[in-house]
Amino acid sequence: VSIDYDALAERWGTPLYVYDLAAVRRAVDGLRDDLPSGATLLYSVKANPHPSVVAELVRSGLGLEVSSSGELAGAVAASDQATGLRTPLVFTGPGKTDLDIGSALDLGVRLFSVESVAERDRLARLAQQRGVDAEYLVRLNHPASNGAGSLRMTGRSTPFGVDTDDTVALRDALRPVRAASPIGLHTYFATNVADADLLAEELVGAVASAATVCEATGHQPKILDVGGGFGAPMARPGALSRHPRLAAALDAAVAQYWPETGTRPRLVFEAGRHLVGTAGTLLTRVVDLKATRARRFAVLDAGVHTVGGMSGLGRLHAPRTVPRGWHETTREPAAVMGEYPVALVGPLCTPLDVLHPEVCPPYELEVGTLLAVPNIGAYGLSASLLGFLGHPVAAEVVVDGEEVVDARRLVLAAEDLRPALDGGAL
Ligand SMILES: Cc1ncc(COP(=O)(O)O)c(C=O)c1O
C-alpha cells in the first residue's frame, strides 16, 4: 500500500500532516509483542491527541494516559466514539488543579498518579465531595540506572514524584485516606530512549526501586506503572526499534522481588511517540530558493509553528528534519565533494525558524517541490506554536490504507474579550 502524497497535498494544500492508522496498528502490535504477557499498555495522549488517532488506539484495546483536562475531554470523546464504552483512563502529571481532578472524577476517571502528599489530599477531598472512591498510584523519583533518554524525569531534583529515599513522605502518601486508596506505584524516567538494552536496564531498575519502596513502607502494590521511554525516529527516516530481551528481564525482576505468584503486581506501560511517531508524515512545499554567501536556503511553507514546537523559542533544539530520500552530509566541505546541502527554513520572521541547518536533497529543488518529512506523528502539530504569526494551521487528513477516513483543519479563532473590560474600553 502506498499513500499518494502528491494527491493529498494537491487536495488539502500544504503544510499537511498525514496520519496513517495502519502504521499505528503495526506499532501497537510490535510493542505488545515485546512487553511481558499480562502487562497493560496505555497510550500517552500528549504525543498526538488527534481524535481519530486516539480512537484507533482505543479500538486496539489500549487504555489512555492523560495529563490535562483538555486531553481528558478529547480522550473521553475519542474513546466513546471508538467503542461506545469508556476505556481505562489514568490521569498523570504534575500540577493537577481542582478543576483537572474534579472534571476527571466527573467524567468517571477513578485512577490517578499523584505527585505528592498534597496532591493525594486534594484528590481525596474532591472524591469525598462527590461521594465517590478514587484509587491512586504514587509517582516515584527513583535513582537513574544510566543516562539514557532525550529528556530525563528521574534520578535528580525534578518536579516529578516523591524521592524513593523519603520514607516519611512515602509512608504518608501510601496511607489510605477516606475516598482515596493507594493501589501501586508509578514512575516515568525518560522519553525517547533509542537503545533497547539501556531501556530494559532502566525499566528493571524502576521495578527494583519500587520493590525497595514497598519494603520500606509495607505497601503491597496491585499495579506497577513503570512508564516507558520507548523511542521512535523523529522527523527523519528510520524504523522503530524492537525490545526482544525486555519481557524476560522484567518478568525475572518481578519474580525476584515478589517471589509468590499471588502477590505480584501487574505491570503497566505508557507509550506515546513509539505508537504514533512513525504514523505521521508532514508534507511541505518549497516556497523560495536562495543562495547567499555560499549557503543555500530552501524556504518552506512549514516552519517551527508547524513542527518543532518550542524550539521556535530557542530553548530546545529543533528536530533535524530530513525529508524522505534526503541525507545529512558527512563530508567537509560538502560542496567541494560534490554534495550541495541546503538549509531548510520555515516562513516565520525569525532566524530560529530552521528545520535543518544543512541537509542534502537527492535532486534539483524547484519552487513548488513537495517534500515529505517522515516519522512526525508524535509531538508534531500539537507541540508546535500554533498561533505564532497567525499562519493558517496545517490541515490534517487521516488515511487507513488507501482510504481517506477523516479530514479537518483546526481554526484558531479570536475570543472577544471586550465585554469583560471596564466600560467596554480597549
Ligand atoms: C509521565 C509520562 N508518561 C508518558 C510520556 C510519553 O512519552 P513518549 O511519548 O516518549 O512515550 C511522557 C512524556 O513526557 C510522560 O511525562
The ligand as an ORCA input file, in Angstrom:
! r2SCAN-3c Opt
* xyz 0 1
  C       4.534     10.645     32.603
  C       4.722     10.496     31.127
  N       4.188      9.417     30.518
  C       4.326      9.229     29.186
  C       5.024     10.121     28.393
  C       5.103      9.852     26.916
  O       6.399      9.799     26.430
  P       6.715      9.184     24.997
  O       5.831      9.883     24.011
  O       8.148      9.472     24.754
  O       6.395      7.724     25.048
  C       5.617     11.253     28.983
  C       6.369     12.207     28.162
  O       6.896     13.188     28.572
  C       5.459     11.437     30.389
  O       5.993     12.503     31.000
*
